[in-house]
Amino acid sequence: MFFVEVILPLSLAKTFTYRVSEAEFHFVKNGMRVVVPFGKSKMYTALIIDKHQNEPTLYEAKEIDQILDEKPIVTQFQITHWQWIASYYMCAIGDVYRGAMPSALLLESETIISQKQSVIIEEAELTDDEFLVYQALQHQSSLRIQDITAILNKKNVFPVIQKLIDKQVLVLHEEVQELYKPKLVRYVRLHSKYDLNSGLGDLLESLKSSSKQREIVLAYFQLSAKDKQPISVKQLVETANSSSAILKALIEKQIFEDYFIQEDRVNFIGNPQENALELSNAQQEAFHQIQTSFTTQEVCLLHGLTSSGKTEIYIKLIEEQLASGKQVLYLLPEIALTTQLVGRLRTYFGDKVGVYHSKYSTNERVELWKQVLEQSPKAQIVIGARSALFLPFSNLSLIVVDEEHEQTFKQVDPAPRYHARDAAIVLANYHKAKVLLGSATPSIESYFNAQSNKYGLVELTERYGNVQLPEIELVDLKDSYFRKKMTGHFSATLIEAITAALSLGEQVILFQNRRGYSPIIECLTCGNVPQCQQCDVSLTYHQHKNQLRCHYCGYAMAKPTQCHSCSSIDLATKGFGTEQIEQELKAIFPDAKTGRMDQDTTRGKFGFEKIIDSFKNQEIQILVGTQMLAKGLDFNNVSLVGIMNADTMLYHPDFRAFERSFQMMTQVAGRAGRSEKQGKVVIQTYNPEHNTIQQVTRNDYVGMYKEQLYDRQIYKYPPYFRIIRLTLKHRDFDKVKEGSMWLYQVMSQNLNMPVLGPEEPPISRIRNEYIRTILIKIPQTAPIGNTKKTIQKMLTSFEAVPQYRSIKVAVNVDYY
């Protein structure tokens, strides 16, 4: 008897055993996909991770349905790495598999509905809905669930289908369809009978009467003489300024014939520059230090000021690896950054750069997956957001994690809740590769690791081309409001600075970390604030759609004309977001062109590119944006950065609030004055004496690091303690309260370490589910693996309690 061990793309922690024939057993390899039946009738794409001959004892192994691949599409490195992620981040291996694969490679079966043959049906006995479905099946042999949803215009169609099955009208069966389709491009060539010279004369003679067809033929000759490459239908029709109908007539006359060639969806045609990169002395020095550090250590932290030219050093290191034919992974925290960086890397490496992130379609992602697997030269360097970590590398030698302090490297939902920086270090370890972490404001853990010689540390203390750091000016909002020196949310100082920058033809960036128009609408008569029906938050007002929206569940309603509580028409907005800033700008500077960059304006596939390009080409003079702006973007002509309100970040209920505020403000300030002229930063705050804000003005990272480290040690936070956060959710308030209390008591009795909770988070209800959190602080001395096993046992026993089974528990390891 022969068996394979497989992972299913479901939230299941264990692997499953299926039976195969002897021939299949010798054909399949680890990392191939097979379709297997699971449950009563569903089929899933499973991944083989082992072959053996041990029959399972608890259940009878089913047979596999079919083998999908001819050779493995997942490498052994990936399987090992995924198992590490599942065990370290305490999630199911199925979650990791589902999160890692492009969805086009994970086929799920679809229920196909067809009419039962040889059964006589009394049409009069069917209800209206049932009759519509029956009638549709008379016209086509089978329907899918979404077809029936469309026919009946109902969300829940299962009751109708069930009744038709009971009446023996329908039968169901499952079918798996391949989702990925290669892109085929249609080309034309001249029919073989016209190859000889005598044939061409006859051809032009026969087309005398129809001038349009003749034009296309002449255009074809021009193109084929110019490039000796195949000619696509699109190219030919455009060159001849004609239509595809005329071309079709020529194909029917057998003058042309058409054929298809498979092409990649994302093609970069770039000519790499001939001249090599010149590093400045400081960069050259840092480059050598990194190389030296890599001889003894696996990970190196590059701490360089904003605009000190870290990217050039990365490019130099990548050049070395490519010369020896290795693969390089370049991780970025934000999709907006990839657009700008890809352009920069293309000028050096041409078409060796592949890009992988969620704004690409699944088909485009599958293509890159295959290129990396085949070690194609098109994907020797892969740039991507955190998901690029899961690609099938087999020859990896360097991972660059740029802006390593960014919180977007941490996946929040759904599982696996991994941190890309930490997972990248483990992945590099399997490949015997090196990791370079780069940042102007490193996270406290990374800097701590570098100080304690776990990582190498290289400092880059001057900006590229000796450009000075921007001058930072603080504006006290209390004072400005008191002296009536405010226009809307702009202080007189900021308005003067913007006017000066615009008059010199320079560009301005304004930062406000809130989208929408204003976060609260309040009734001035009774003080009522419209709340979301499903979450415990106030609704944000979006002016361009004239509606109130919840930023957690997406619930929206039209803007009320009167208070829902007391019917008063005195409604006022409180607080401000990017939309309101943009509107005030138009009033204060009517001639300036303004743009806005937040989640609302960058929804489309090329949303980021359009805004970044128009700002780079100086079509936009003032750009207002949220934190997307703060990360590593490079604009030469920006001389002024305004931070609208520095206090919103400082007072977050989070132990990292000060560290995050420092990083965010320093990064935003670093966008100013990146070429010859010194830039300027205006920070508006109600609290100019605050220590963190003072550290930003002095650019004093080490001061901030030492102060935060002192606090972290006293209050038992990382890097001295590791934290695991458990989140319990349920629609019943009392049940989640009881369940979280039960779990907390079990944990505090069995773990000899601080367990905090159960606590209501700042937003204690989202999508009608009440939330409770428990924090477990694990000291550095405790063995982390055994502690996690103990916690997992407690969670298993929690699930075994019947009344708590319906409570959802999410485990988030290193949630910060």
Secondary structure, DSSP 8 states (H G I E B T S, - for coil): -EEEEEE-SSS-SS-EEEEE-HHHHHH--TT-EEEEEETTTEEEEEEEEEEE----SSS---B--EE--SS-SS-HHHHHHHHHHHHHTT--HHHHHHHHS-GGGS-B-EEEEEE-TT----GGGS-HHHHHHHHHHHHSSEEEHHHHHHHHT-S--HHHHHHHHHTT-EEEEEE-------EEEEEEEE-GGG-SHHHHHHHHHHTSS-HHHHHHHHHHHHHHHH--S-EEHHHHHHHHT--HHHHHHHHHTTSEEEEEEEE-SS-------SS-----HHHHHHHHHHHHHHHH-SEEEEEE-TTS-HHHHHHHHHHHHHHTT-EEEEE-S-HHHHHHHHHHHHHHHGGGEEEE-TTS-HHHHHHHHHHHHTT-GGGSEEEESGGGGGS--SSEEEEEEETTT-GGGB--SSS---BHHHHHHHHHHHHT-EEEEEESS--HHHHHHHHTTSSEEEEE-S-GGG----EEEEEEHHHHHHTT-EETTEEHHHHHHHHHHHHTT-EEEEE-S--SSBSEEEETTT----B-SSSSSB-EEETTTTEEE-TTT--EEE--SS-TTT----EEEES--HHHHHHHHHHH-TTS-EEEESTTT--STTHHHHHHHHHHTTS-SEEEESGGGGSS---TTEEEEEES-THHHHT-SSTTHHHHHHHHHHHHHTTS--SSS--EEEEEES-TT-HHHHHHHHT-HHHHHHHHHHHHHHHT-TTTEEEEEEEEEES-HHHHHHHHHHHHHHHHHH-SS-EEEEE--SS-EETTEEEEEEEEEEETTS-HHHHHHHHHHHHHHHHHSGGGTTSEEEEEET--
